[in-house]
Amino acid sequence: MKKHLLTALLIFVTGTSLFAQVKVRPGIKAGFNASTITNTESSSRKIGFDGGMFVNIHFARFYEMQVETSYSNQGGSWDDYNYYDPYEDEYLYAGEDDMNLHYFTLGVANKFFVVPGAGFHFIIGPSLDILLSSSDEYDITPADLSFFAGIGYEFPTGLGLEIRYKQGVIDIRDGYADYVDDYDLDYYTSDSRLNSVLQVGVFYKFNF
C-alpha cells in the first residue's frame, strides 16, 4: 500500500512540476514581406505588410509552440514587355507589373532555443494561407499550404526580432491545367507558380 502511495505521490509531484513550467502568453507581431512568385520571367520581390497576433505556449526552457493568425500581403513584381512595336518587330518595356495577393494566415511556429533560457532560437512550422483578395486578372487558388523556417532573438522584456523564409507548395493559378490561352502561353506553362516569401519582423509577448 505504501509503495502505491509513494508512486502516486511521485507522479503527482512530477506532473505538478512539469505543469508549473508551462506558461501561456499572448502577443502581437508586425513586419514586412519581400515576396515573389517562382518560375515567373523577369520577376523580382515586392514589399508588403505582415502582421497579426499569437498565443505562445512555453513548454520547456528549450521549446515553445506558438499559434499565430495574421494578415500577409504577398505576390510579386516583374517587368512588363507586353507592348508590341510592329515597326521594330519586338516587344517593348511597358513598366513594372505587380501582383498583390492578400492572405489571412493560420500558422503554428515551433521555437527551439539553442541555449535553454536564452533568447536565440530556431523556428519551423506550417501555415495555412486563405486568400482574401487579389489584384490579378486571372483566377487565383483560394488557399495555399506553406512551410516556414527561420531564426530569431527574444530579449528578457518579451520584445523580439525574427527572420523567416516561407515557401508555398500549391500552385497559385486556379485550374490553370485545364485552361488554354493562345495569347498568354507563358502564364499557363506547366512549371509551378509558388509563393516565395522572406519575412522580417518584430514581436512582443505580454506578461500578464
C-alpha positions as CSV (number, residue, x, y, z in Angstrom):
1,M,0.0,0.0,0.0
2,K,2.8,2.4,1.0
3,K,4.5,1.6,-2.3
4,H,1.4,2.6,-4.3
5,L,1.1,5.8,-2.3
6,L,4.7,6.7,-2.9
7,T,4.3,6.0,-6.6
8,A,1.2,8.2,-6.8
9,L,2.9,10.9,-4.9
10,L,5.9,10.8,-7.2
11,I,3.6,11.0,-10.3
12,F,1.7,13.9,-8.7
13,V,4.9,15.9,-7.8
14,T,6.4,15.2,-11.3
15,G,3.2,16.3,-13.1
16,T,2.9,19.4,-10.9
17,S,6.5,20.3,-11.7
18,L,6.0,19.9,-15.4
19,F,2.7,21.8,-15.4
20,A,4.4,24.7,-13.5
21,Q,6.8,25.1,-16.4
22,V,4.0,25.6,-18.9
23,K,3.3,29.3,-19.4
24,V,0.8,30.9,-21.8
25,R,1.5,34.4,-23.1
26,P,-0.4,36.3,-25.8
27,G,1.4,38.6,-28.2
28,I,1.5,40.7,-31.3
29,K,3.8,40.8,-34.3
30,A,4.4,43.0,-37.3
31,G,6.9,43.3,-40.1
32,F,7.3,43.2,-43.9
33,N,7.4,40.6,-46.6
34,A,9.7,40.5,-49.6
35,S,7.7,38.2,-51.8
36,T,7.8,36.8,-55.3
37,I,6.2,34.1,-57.5
38,T,8.5,31.3,-58.6
39,N,9.1,30.4,-62.2
40,T,7.9,33.8,-63.4
41,E,10.1,35.5,-66.1
42,S,11.9,38.7,-65.0
43,S,10.4,38.5,-61.6
44,S,11.6,40.4,-58.5
45,R,10.5,40.6,-54.9
46,K,7.8,43.1,-53.9
47,I,7.5,44.6,-50.4
48,G,4.3,44.0,-48.4
49,F,3.0,44.2,-44.8
50,D,2.7,41.2,-42.5
51,G,1.2,41.5,-39.0
52,G,-1.1,39.8,-36.5
53,M,-1.4,38.2,-33.1
54,F,-0.4,34.9,-31.4
55,V,-0.6,32.8,-28.4
56,N,2.8,31.5,-27.1
57,I,2.9,28.3,-25.0
58,H,6.1,27.8,-23.1
59,F,6.5,24.1,-22.5
60,A,10.2,23.9,-21.5
61,R,13.3,26.1,-21.4
62,F,14.3,24.9,-24.9
63,Y,10.9,24.7,-26.6
64,E,7.8,26.9,-27.2
65,M,4.8,26.4,-29.5
66,Q,3.2,29.5,-30.9
67,V,-0.2,29.6,-32.6
68,E,-0.4,32.5,-35.0
69,T,-3.0,34.4,-37.0
70,S,-2.0,37.3,-39.3
71,Y,-2.6,39.3,-42.5
72,S,0.0,38.8,-45.1
73,N,0.4,40.8,-48.3
74,Q,2.3,38.7,-50.9
75,G,2.7,38.4,-54.6
76,G,5.5,39.6,-56.9
77,S,6.8,42.2,-59.3
78,W,8.1,41.8,-62.8
79,D,8.9,43.9,-65.9
80,D,6.0,44.1,-68.4
81,Y,7.1,43.7,-72.0
82,N,3.6,43.2,-73.5
83,Y,3.7,46.3,-75.7
84,Y,4.4,45.1,-79.2
85,D,6.1,47.6,-81.7
86,P,5.3,46.4,-85.3
87,Y,7.9,48.7,-86.8
88,E,10.7,47.2,-84.7
89,D,9.1,43.7,-84.7
90,E,9.7,43.3,-80.9
91,Y,8.1,43.6,-77.5
92,L,9.0,46.8,-75.7
93,Y,9.2,47.5,-72.0
94,A,5.9,48.9,-70.7
95,G,6.8,49.4,-67.0
96,E,6.6,47.2,-63.9
97,D,3.7,45.0,-63.2
98,D,2.7,44.0,-59.6
99,M,0.6,41.1,-58.4
100,N,-0.9,41.7,-54.9
101,L,-2.2,38.7,-53.0
102,H,-3.9,39.3,-49.7
103,Y,-4.0,36.3,-47.3
104,F,-5.3,35.5,-43.9
105,T,-2.9,33.1,-42.4
106,L,-3.1,30.4,-39.6
107,G,0.3,29.1,-38.5
108,V,2.0,27.0,-35.8
109,A,5.6,28.1,-35.1
110,N,7.8,25.7,-33.2
111,K,10.6,27.5,-31.5
112,F,13.8,25.7,-30.3
113,F,16.2,27.6,-28.1
114,V,19.8,26.9,-28.7
115,V,20.7,27.7,-25.1
116,P,17.8,26.9,-22.7
117,G,16.6,30.1,-21.2
118,A,18.5,32.3,-23.6
119,G,16.9,34.4,-26.4
120,F,18.4,32.9,-29.6
121,H,16.1,30.4,-31.3
122,F,15.3,28.5,-34.5
123,I,11.8,28.5,-35.9
124,I,10.0,25.9,-38.1
125,G,6.4,25.2,-38.8
126,P,3.4,25.0,-41.3
127,S,1.0,27.7,-42.3
128,L,-2.5,27.7,-44.0
129,D,-2.9,30.8,-46.1
130,I,-6.5,31.7,-47.1
131,L,-6.9,34.1,-50.0
132,L,-8.9,37.3,-49.1
133,S,-8.4,39.2,-52.4
134,S,-6.2,39.5,-55.4
135,S,-5.3,42.3,-57.9
136,D,-4.6,39.8,-60.6
137,E,-6.9,39.3,-63.6
138,Y,-6.5,35.5,-63.5
139,D,-8.2,33.2,-61.1
140,I,-6.0,32.6,-58.0
141,T,-6.1,29.4,-55.9
142,P,-8.2,30.2,-52.8
143,A,-5.8,28.7,-50.3
144,D,-2.1,27.9,-50.0
145,L,-0.2,25.5,-47.8
146,S,3.2,26.9,-46.7
147,F,6.1,25.8,-44.6
148,F,8.4,28.3,-43.0
149,A,11.8,28.3,-41.1
150,G,14.0,31.0,-39.6
151,I,15.9,32.4,-36.7
152,G,15.1,34.9,-34.0
153,Y,16.2,36.5,-30.8
154,E,14.0,37.4,-27.8
155,F,15.0,39.9,-25.2
156,P,14.1,39.3,-21.5
157,T,11.4,42.1,-21.8
158,G,9.4,40.0,-24.3
159,L,10.4,42.0,-27.3
160,G,12.0,40.0,-30.2
161,L,13.2,40.0,-33.7
162,E,12.8,37.2,-36.3
163,I,13.7,36.4,-39.9
164,R,11.7,33.7,-41.7
165,Y,11.5,32.2,-45.1
166,K,8.1,30.9,-46.2
167,Q,7.6,28.6,-49.2
168,G,4.2,27.8,-50.6
169,V,3.6,24.3,-52.1
170,I,0.3,24.9,-54.0
171,D,0.3,26.5,-57.5
172,I,-1.4,29.9,-57.2
173,R,-3.1,29.5,-60.6
174,D,-6.6,28.1,-60.0
175,G,-7.4,25.5,-62.6
176,Y,-4.5,26.5,-64.9
177,A,-4.0,22.9,-66.2
178,D,-7.5,23.0,-67.8
179,Y,-7.1,26.4,-69.4
180,V,-5.6,27.2,-72.8
181,D,-4.9,30.8,-73.8
182,D,-3.2,31.4,-77.1
183,Y,-2.3,34.9,-76.1
184,D,-0.6,34.2,-72.8
185,L,1.1,30.8,-73.1
186,D,3.9,31.9,-70.7
187,Y,1.5,32.3,-67.8
188,Y,0.0,28.8,-68.4
189,T,3.1,26.8,-68.7
190,S,3.4,23.6,-66.6
191,D,6.1,25.0,-64.2
192,S,4.5,25.6,-60.8
193,R,4.0,29.2,-59.7
194,L,4.5,29.2,-56.0
195,N,4.6,31.8,-53.3
196,S,8.1,32.6,-52.0
197,V,8.3,35.0,-49.1
198,L,11.1,36.4,-47.0
199,Q,9.7,37.8,-43.7
200,V,11.4,40.2,-41.3
201,G,9.6,41.4,-38.3
202,V,9.3,42.2,-34.6
203,F,7.1,40.7,-31.9
204,Y,6.1,41.3,-28.3
205,K,4.9,38.8,-25.7
206,F,2.8,40.2,-23.0
207,N,3.4,39.0,-19.4
208,F,0.1,39.2,-17.5
